[in-house]
């Protein structure tokens, strides 16, 4: 997988996990503040789309993932 694909996988997993833990209707509900993490991931995705720079993508590349186009 390329670094940008890994970033999207991580973002999707983090969003789903935080929704499972933050949505009151979820059987794994813990606390509604987990929804703030969902917003944080969404804001980071927005920022990376506008600036074309993502820290997690850079980290993935340094850990050995090949760059995506």
ChimeraX attribute file (.defattr): number of C-alpha atoms within 10 A of each C-alpha:
attribute: neighborCount
match mode: 1-to-1
recipient: residues
	/A:1	9
	/A:2	15
	/A:3	22
	/A:4	20
	/A:5	15
	/A:6	17
	/A:7	19
	/A:8	14
	/A:9	12
	/A:10	14
	/A:11	18
	/A:12	15
	/A:13	12
	/A:14	15
	/A:15	20
	/A:16	13
	/A:17	16
	/A:18	23
	/A:19	21
	/A:20	19
	/A:21	20
	/A:22	21
	/A:23	17
	/A:24	13
	/A:25	10
	/A:26	11
	/A:27	9
	/A:28	13
	/A:29	15
	/A:30	14
	/A:31	13
	/A:32	14
	/A:33	12
	/A:34	19
	/A:35	18
	/A:36	13
	/A:37	17
	/A:38	19
	/A:39	13
	/A:40	13
	/A:41	18
	/A:42	15
	/A:43	12
	/A:44	16
	/A:45	17
	/A:46	12
	/A:47	13
	/A:48	14
	/A:49	11
	/A:50	9
	/A:51	8
	/A:52	9
	/A:53	13
	/A:54	15
	/A:55	11
	/A:56	17
	/A:57	22
	/A:58	15
	/A:59	13
	/A:60	18
	/A:61	17
	/A:62	12
	/A:63	10
	/A:64	10
	/A:65	17
	/A:66	14
	/A:67	15
	/A:68	12
	/A:69	6
